[in-house]
Amino acid sequence: MENAEQILVVILATMLAIFLLLGIMAVIKLIQLMNYLKQMTEKAEKVAETAENLVKKAANAGNLLKFAAGPAAALKLISTVSGLFSKRKKSRSK
């Protein structure tokens, strides 16, 4: 019975060592994965912040266009009317 007990102890000790090593390797990989995910979330936050700033700048540019649209339209109207009068003067003088 002593030989059987010793063989069983050796087998169990070997299995325990294998599972302990596998557990340590799994924990190390899990820590690496968590660090990678942390880096990805930081990059995603930077991208979101950049996009948010871009949207704010676009909104500000849109507001600028709203304020400039009225005077630009008036200038276009004046330009068109003056072009019509200058064409009439040229056609009358010929």
C-alpha positions in Angstrom: 0.0 0.0 0.0 2.9 2.3 0.6 3.9 2.3 -3.1 0.4 3.1 -4.2 0.2 6.0 -1.8 3.6 7.4 -2.9 2.5 7.2 -6.6 -0.7 8.9 -5.8 1.1 11.7 -3.9 3.5 12.2 -6.8 0.7 12.3 -9.3 -1.3 14.8 -7.2 1.7 17.0 -6.6 2.5 17.1 -10.3 -1.1 18.0 -11.2 -1.2 20.7 -8.5 2.1 22.2 -9.9 0.7 22.1 -13.4 -2.6 23.8 -12.4 -0.7 26.3 -10.3 1.5 27.3 -13.3 -1.5 27.5 -15.6 -3.3 29.7 -13.0 -0.3 32.0 -12.8 -0.1 32.2 -16.6 -3.8 32.9 -16.8 -3.6 35.7 -14.2 -0.6 37.3 -16.1 -2.5 37.2 -19.4 -5.6 38.7 -17.7 -3.5 41.5 -16.3 -2.1 42.2 -19.8 -5.6 42.2 -21.3 -6.8 44.6 -18.7 -3.9 47.0 -19.4 -4.6 46.7 -23.2 -8.2 47.5 -22.6 -7.3 50.5 -20.4 -5.1 51.9 -23.2 -7.9 51.4 -25.7 -10.4 53.2 -23.5 -8.0 56.1 -23.1 -7.5 56.3 -26.9 -11.3 56.1 -27.4 -11.8 58.9 -24.8 -9.2 61.1 -26.7 -10.9 60.4 -30.0 -14.3 61.3 -28.5 -12.9 64.5 -27.0 -11.4 65.4 -30.4 -14.7 64.7 -32.1 -16.5 66.8 -29.6 -14.2 69.7 -30.1 -14.6 69.4 -33.8 -18.3 69.5 -33.5 -18.1 72.6 -31.3 -15.9 74.3 -33.9 -18.2 73.3 -36.7 -21.2 74.7 -34.7 -19.2 78.0 -34.2 -18.5 78.1 -37.9 -22.2 77.5 -38.6 -23.1 80.4 -36.3 -20.5 82.6 -38.1 -22.1 81.6 -41.5 -25.6 82.5 -40.1 -24.4 86.0 -39.2 -22.5 86.4 -42.5 -25.4 85.1 -44.7 -27.5 88.2 -44.5 -24.7 90.7 -45.5 -23.4 88.3 -48.1 -26.9 88.0 -49.7 -27.3 91.7 -49.7 -23.9 92.1 -51.4 -24.8 89.5 -54.0 -28.0 91.4 -54.7 -26.2 94.7 -55.1 -23.6 93.1 -57.3 -26.3 91.5 -59.5 -28.3 94.8 -59.8 -25.2 96.8 -60.6 -24.2 94.2 -63.2 -27.6 94.5 -64.9 -27.3 98.3 -65.0 -23.7 98.2 -66.4 -24.9 95.8 -69.1 -27.7 98.1 -70.0 -25.4 101.1 -70.2 -23.0 99.1 -72.5 -25.9 98.0 -74.7 -27.3 101.6 -75.0 -24.0 103.1 -75.8 -23.4 100.8 -78.8 
